[in-house]
Amino acid sequence: MAQDLKEMFAKERKRTLSMKEGHEARFLSKLEKDLPTSTQRKSNQLFWIRVAASVVVALGVTVFFLSREQKELPVTNPVVENETKTPQILSLGDLSPDLKKVENYYLTNINLELSDLEFDSDNKEVLDSYMDRLAELDAEYRLLNKELNEMGPNDQTIGALVKNLQLRLQLLQRLKSKLNQLKSSKNEQESSNMV
């Protein structure tokens, strides 16, 4: 009996199995059709990187010109020169290199989240409510910056500024999650209407 099994396996090894003609070509064409090529994925990633970079550059240029306008205050009485200099406006990033990194991190991520949002008529109400809250946080951040300049740097003000940036980023992440939920529920509703 053991001999018979060995012979059966030997015969089976000798037998070659062949696939239908053109099987490999059909398989590869289906694979290429269903899976995007790596160049398509790379170009999609590059597109979003370019969008984010454009937003960062645009914001940088805006901040540069706004800060430049603030520094060039017109002289109200040119005849009498005032000996006192206007104090330099401080921001969180001006206090230390570590705080500058923190501020840049949050501001970059906030801008990235904002650039990722998809605006349409279906989510306008949700977007408006979140944007109103974001505007409130932005106004609060400006007040905290004003406090930082008037009273000088202290732990409470610095902590409040960082917390404000964190809240804005968390708010945008919750908004993005909410929009994804709305989009998926809309898609589910459309698919159930089709059936």
C-alpha positions in Angstrom: 0.0 0.0 0.0 2.8 2.4 0.9 4.4 1.7 -2.5 1.2 2.5 -4.3 1.0 6.0 -2.7 4.6 6.8 -3.7 3.8 5.8 -7.3 0.6 7.8 -7.3 2.5 10.9 -6.0 5.2 10.4 -8.6 2.7 10.2 -11.4 0.9 13.3 -10.1 4.1 15.3 -10.1 4.8 14.3 -13.7 1.4 15.5 -14.8 1.5 19.2 -15.7 -1.5 21.4 -15.2 -2.2 24.1 -17.8 -4.5 27.0 -17.6 -6.7 28.3 -20.4 -4.9 30.3 -23.0 -4.8 34.0 -22.2 -5.7 33.5 -18.5 -2.7 35.5 -17.3 -3.4 38.4 -19.6 -7.0 38.6 -18.6 -6.0 38.4 -14.9 -3.5 41.3 -15.3 -6.0 43.5 -17.2 -8.6 43.0 -14.5 -6.0 43.8 -11.8 -4.9 47.0 -13.6 -8.5 48.1 -14.0 -9.5 47.5 -10.4 -6.3 48.8 -8.6 -5.0 52.3 -9.3 -1.4 52.5 -10.3 1.1 53.8 -7.9 1.6 56.9 -10.1 -2.2 57.7 -9.8 -1.9 57.5 -6.0 1.3 59.5 -6.0 -0.3 62.2 -8.1 -3.3 62.4 -5.8 -1.0 62.7 -2.8 1.0 65.4 -4.6 -2.1 67.3 -5.4 -3.1 67.6 -1.7 0.5 68.4 -0.7 0.4 71.2 -3.3 -2.9 72.5 -2.0 -1.6 72.5 1.6 1.6 74.2 0.5 -0.4 76.9 -1.4 -2.6 77.6 1.6 0.5 77.9 3.9 2.2 80.2 1.4 -0.9 82.3 1.0 -1.3 82.6 4.8 2.3 83.5 5.2 2.1 86.3 2.7 -1.1 87.6 4.3 0.4 87.6 7.8 3.5 89.3 6.4 1.5 92.1 4.8 -0.8 92.5 7.8 2.1 92.7 10.2 3.8 95.2 7.9 0.7 97.4 7.9 0.4 97.3 11.7 4.0 98.4 12.1 3.6 101.3 9.6 1.2 103.4 11.7 0.6 106.9 10.4 2.0 109.7 12.5 -0.9 111.8 13.9 1.2 114.9 14.6 4.3 115.0 12.5 5.5 118.3 14.0 5.9 117.0 17.5 8.1 113.9 17.7 7.4 111.5 20.5 10.4 110.0 22.3 8.4 106.9 23.4 8.5 104.0 21.0 5.5 101.8 20.4 6.0 98.4 22.0 6.6 95.5 19.7 3.6 93.2 19.4 4.4 89.8 20.8 2.9 86.5 19.7 3.3 83.1 21.3 6.1 82.2 18.8 8.1 85.2 19.8 8.6 84.0 23.4 10.7 80.9 22.7 11.7 78.5 19.9 9.7 75.7 21.5 6.6 77.8 21.7 7.1 78.9 18.1 7.2 75.2 17.1 4.0 74.5 19.0 2.3 77.5 17.5 3.4 76.6 13.9 2.4 73.0 14.4 -1.1 73.9 15.4 -1.6 76.7 12.9 -0.3 74.4 10.1 -2.7 71.6 11.1 -5.6 74.0 11.5 -5.0 75.4 8.0 -4.6 71.9 6.6 -7.9 70.8 8.1 -9.6 74.0 6.7 -8.3 73.3 3.2 -9.6 69.7 3.4 -13.2 70.7 4.1 -15.7 70.1 1.3 -18.3 72.9 1.1 -21.7 72.1 -0.4 -25.4 73.0 0.2 -26.1 69.8 2.1 -23.6 70.6 4.9 -23.8 74.4 4.9 -25.7 74.5 8.2 -23.2 72.3 10.0 -20.3 74.2 8.5 -21.7 77.6 9.5 -22.2 76.5 13.1 -18.7 75.2 13.4 -17.2 78.2 11.6 -19.1 80.5 14.1 -17.5 78.7 17.0 -14.1 78.8 15.2 -14.5 82.6 14.8 -15.2 82.9 18.5 -12.1 80.9 19.4 -10.1 83.1 17.0 -11.4 86.3 18.6 -10.5 84.8 22.0 -7.0 84.0 20.8 -6.6 87.7 19.7 -7.7 88.8 23.1 -5.2 86.5 24.8 -2.5 87.8 22.5 -3.4 91.4 23.5 -3.3 90.3 27.2 0.1 88.8 26.5 1.4 92.1 25.2 -0.2 94.2 27.9 0.6 92.2 31.0 3.7 90.3 29.7 4.2 86.6 29.4 2.9 84.4 32.2 2.1 80.7 32.5 -1.6 81.2 32.5 -1.7 83.3 29.3 0.7 81.0 27.5 -1.3 77.9 28.6 -4.5 79.6 27.5 -3.1 80.4 24.0 -1.9 76.8 23.5 -5.2 75.5 24.8 -7.0 77.7 22.3 -5.0 76.4 19.4 -5.7 72.8 20.6 -9.4 73.5 20.8 -9.5 75.0 17.3 -7.8 71.9 15.9 -10.1 69.5 17.8 -13.1 71.5 16.6 -12.0 71.1 13.0 -11.4 67.4 13.4 -14.8 67.0 14.9 -16.3 68.9 12.0 -14.5 66.7 9.5 -15.8 63.6 11.3 -19.4 65.1 11.3 -19.1 65.8 7.6 -18.0 62.3 6.9 -20.9 60.9 8.9 -23.3 63.1 7.0 -21.8 62.1 3.7 -22.0 58.4 4.6 -25.6 58.7 5.8 -26.5 60.5 2.6 -24.9 57.8 0.5 -26.7 55.1 2.5 -30.0 57.0 2.0 -29.4 57.3 -1.7 -28.5 53.6 -2.0 -31.7 52.6 -0.1 -33.8 54.8 -2.3 -32.3 53.1 -5.4 -33.3 49.7 -4.1 
